[in-house]
Amino acid sequence: MTQDTRLDLLVAGGGVAGLTAALSLHAAGFARVTVVEAAPDVQPVGAGLNLMPNAVRELDALGLLGHLEADAVRTRELRYYHAGGALVSREERGLRAGYRWPQLSVHRGHLQRVLTDAVRERLGPEALVTGVRVTDVEQPDTPGARPRVRLEHRCDDVRGTAVLEPDVLIGADGIRSAVRRALHPDEGEPPWNGVLVWRGVSRMDARHVGSFMFIAGDDRRKAVVYPMTEPSLRRPDVLVNWALAMPADRVDERFLGDWNRPVPLARLLRHYEGWEFGGVSVPEVLRAADGAYEYPMVDRDPLPRWTHGRTTLIGDAAHAMYPIGSNGATQSVIDARALAHALAVHRDPDDALAAYERERRPVTTALQRANRRLGPEVVINLAHERAPGGFTDIDEVVPPDERRAIAARYAEAGAFDRETVNRGSPYGAPVRALP
Ligand SMILES: Cc1cc2nc3c(=O)[nH]c(=O)nc-3n(C[C@H](O)[C@H](O)[C@H](O)COP(=O)(O)OP(=O)(O)OC[C@H]3O[C@@H](n4cnc5c(N)ncnc54)[C@H](O)[C@@H]3O)c2cc1C
């Protein structure tokens, strides 16, 4: 039994989750999909992120792979290094690891632009309304009950408010979600784990970057570096993403969950002098940056439920996790596809929301918990704990079986192991809802 395409579907938030949801709902035949985005326009902000092959498979199903790959790198190798420079572990990734889809390193702004353009082109320009913020939601906790969504419109000098009553509200409004707050009013701010992340983007000669992604250091200092664009004859230099992490005593609570707080580069540089891995110099990467942004490492506690009446959550609004293991954007894409599929195959939207949550909440909860234990990155901490001064043979410090088991456990928790992904999309070709 399939769904009625005339359902009025409101998506709060035009980030990766919200835009992918809109495209997936449109592909499933839903004709009345609107995304409201608080920002006055969709800006290409942020730094780099990685999309795992399971998310790339879903974006391919939406016909977006070619556009994405026009400005992205197929991640072939991930290396983990001890802070002293020795290699801890090396993993093949994406196509090279036997997946049918690549893993992509991409600037968040490029991903956002590809999704935004596709939404405007396929659903029409009026489907994405910017400068409109969800301020509150009244959602009776009974099946079939529709939400009352309060919106504030802020653009230039124009101010206004409105109330909508969609058939379904999809909260895709990120880690500080207003929709989530309405469903879980006692939750408070995202908890901070005592680590500060600094990140940025550099433009550099490709020969000084390497063709791999690396994660180096330990629980005192960490660096992640990877290229996000390929060199070309026209552009021999490449865009490089970098992120550094260090524990800190305190944080300004106003900036929890804020990705855009600038900090002076000099403040970071002094902690990373002499850091070099596989021929890539971290200070050189930092010196080529046009700025640095501070992000307190926050996440959200797993929720006991996402759906109340006809309102549900996707992406960071549902399960914000530490930026470890490349799962923030990846899982948001999967949520969006899973929700659209569920809405298309169930006649009753309540059944659809329940099926979506049954499928997705256990996986993302497992990943949130795994990331609190550092996910696959735990391997560099183990190497540091067991051999703080360095080592000559990593196999004596963290044996190969143990290294493989760490990576495999994490992939299974997130259902992105090769066998599962290569079976193809569980959402298949879009099921068309009834006209
Ligand atoms: C500015 C920014 C920069 C980021 N940079 C990086 C990065 O460099 N690397 C990385 O790994 N991850 C980054 N992230 C996070 C990453 O995008 C997410 O973890 C992941 O993609 C999940 O996406 P999401 O759509 O659930 O959430 P988000 O990407 O956070 O998108 C949520 C969207 O909802 C909008 N919104 C918020 N509140 C409301 C409201 N009340 N009403 C309407 N709209 C609202 C926001 O403006 C935003 O566009 C960034 C997020 C943001 C917002």
The ligand as a Tripos MOL2 file, in Angstrom:
@<TRIPOS>MOLECULE
LIG
   53    58     1     0     0
SMALL
NO_CHARGES

@<TRIPOS>ATOM
      1 C1         27.4380   26.2620    9.4400 C.3       1 LIG1
      2 C2         27.7710   24.8070    9.5950 C.ar      1 LIG1
      3 C3         29.0720   24.3720    9.3020 C.ar      1 LIG1
      4 C4         29.3910   23.0180    9.4590 C.ar      1 LIG1
      5 N1         30.6630   22.6310    9.1580 N.ar      1 LIG1
      6 C5         30.9820   21.3230    9.2450 C.ar      1 LIG1
      7 C6         32.2670   20.8700    8.8920 C.ar      1 LIG1
      8 O1         33.1210   21.6540    8.5020 O.2       1 LIG1
      9 N2         32.5670   19.5460    9.0020 N.ar      1 LIG1
     10 C7         31.6130   18.6520    9.4480 C.ar      1 LIG1
     11 O2         31.8950   17.4570    9.5420 O.2       1 LIG1
     12 N3         30.3770   19.0530    9.7760 N.ar      1 LIG1
     13 C8         30.0370   20.3520    9.6860 C.ar      1 LIG1
     14 N4         28.7740   20.7610   10.0380 N.ar      1 LIG1
     15 C9         27.8350   19.7650   10.5430 C.3       1 LIG1
     16 C10        27.3350   18.8560    9.4660 C.3       1 LIG1
     17 O3         26.8180   19.6060    8.4040 O.3       1 LIG1
     18 C11        26.2520   18.0010   10.1160 C.3       1 LIG1
     19 O4         26.8130   17.2630   11.1830 O.3       1 LIG1
     20 C12        25.6650   16.9780    9.1950 C.3       1 LIG1
     21 O5         25.7990   17.3040    7.8590 O.3       1 LIG1
     22 C13        24.2100   16.7840    9.5440 C.3       1 LIG1
     23 O6         23.4630   17.7850    8.8860 O.3       1 LIG1
     24 P1         22.0830   18.3470    9.3820 P.3       1 LIG1
     25 O7         21.3840   18.7870    8.1450 O.co2     1 LIG1
     26 O8         21.3810   17.3910   10.2760 O.co2     1 LIG1
     27 O9         22.4700   19.5640   10.2890 O.3       1 LIG1
     28 P2         23.1400   20.9960    9.8630 P.3       1 LIG1
     29 O10        24.1510   20.8010    8.8010 O.co2     1 LIG1
     30 O11        23.5370   21.6030   11.1290 O.co2     1 LIG1
     31 O12        21.9030   21.7650    9.2220 O.3       1 LIG1
     32 C14        20.8260   22.2810    9.9850 C.3       1 LIG1
     33 C15        20.2060   23.4310    9.2250 C.3       1 LIG1
     34 O13        19.0530   23.8830    9.9300 O.3       1 LIG1
     35 C16        19.0570   25.2950    9.9980 C.3       1 LIG1
     36 N5         18.3220   25.6770   11.2070 N.ar      1 LIG1
     37 C17        18.7450   25.6630   12.4900 C.ar      1 LIG1
     38 N6         17.7510   26.0190   13.3210 N.ar      1 LIG1
     39 C18        16.6720   26.2580   12.5490 C.ar      1 LIG1
     40 C19        15.3230   26.6500   12.8350 C.ar      1 LIG1
     41 N7         14.9060   26.8540   14.1000 N.pl3     1 LIG1
     42 N8         14.4620   26.8160   11.8130 N.ar      1 LIG1
     43 C20        14.8690   26.6030   10.5150 C.ar      1 LIG1
     44 N9         16.1420   26.2350   10.1910 N.ar      1 LIG1
     45 C21        17.0210   26.0530   11.1970 C.ar      1 LIG1
     46 C22        20.5280   25.6690   10.0360 C.3       1 LIG1
     47 O14        20.7510   26.9930    9.6100 O.3       1 LIG1
     48 C23        21.1360   24.6360    9.1020 C.3       1 LIG1
     49 O15        21.1450   25.0750    7.7600 O.3       1 LIG1
     50 C24        28.4150   22.0920    9.9140 C.ar      1 LIG1
     51 C25        27.1150   22.5420   10.2110 C.ar      1 LIG1
     52 C26        26.7900   23.8800   10.0440 C.ar      1 LIG1
     53 C27        25.3590   24.3470   10.3430 C.3       1 LIG1
@<TRIPOS>BOND
     1     1     2 1
     2     2     3 ar
     3     2    52 ar
     4     3     4 ar
     5     4     5 ar
     6     4    50 ar
     7     5     6 ar
     8     6     7 ar
     9     6    13 1
    10     7     8 2
    11     7     9 ar
    12     9    10 ar
    13    10    11 2
    14    10    12 ar
    15    12    13 ar
    16    13    14 ar
    17    14    15 1
    18    14    50 ar
    19    15    16 1
    20    16    17 1
    21    16    18 1
    22    18    19 1
    23    18    20 1
    24    20    21 1
    25    20    22 1
    26    22    23 1
    27    23    24 1
    28    24    25 2
    29    24    26 1
    30    24    27 1
    31    27    28 1
    32    28    29 2
    33    28    30 1
    34    28    31 1
    35    31    32 1
    36    32    33 1
    37    33    34 1
    38    33    48 1
    39    34    35 1
    40    35    36 1
    41    35    46 1
    42    36    37 ar
    43    36    45 ar
    44    37    38 ar
    45    38    39 ar
    46    39    40 ar
    47    39    45 ar
    48    40    41 1
    49    40    42 ar
    50    42    43 ar
    51    43    44 ar
    52    44    45 ar
    53    46    47 1
    54    46    48 1
    55    48    49 1
    56    50    51 ar
    57    51    52 ar
    58    52    53 1
@<TRIPOS>SUBSTRUCTURE
     1 LIG1         1 GROUP 0 **** ****
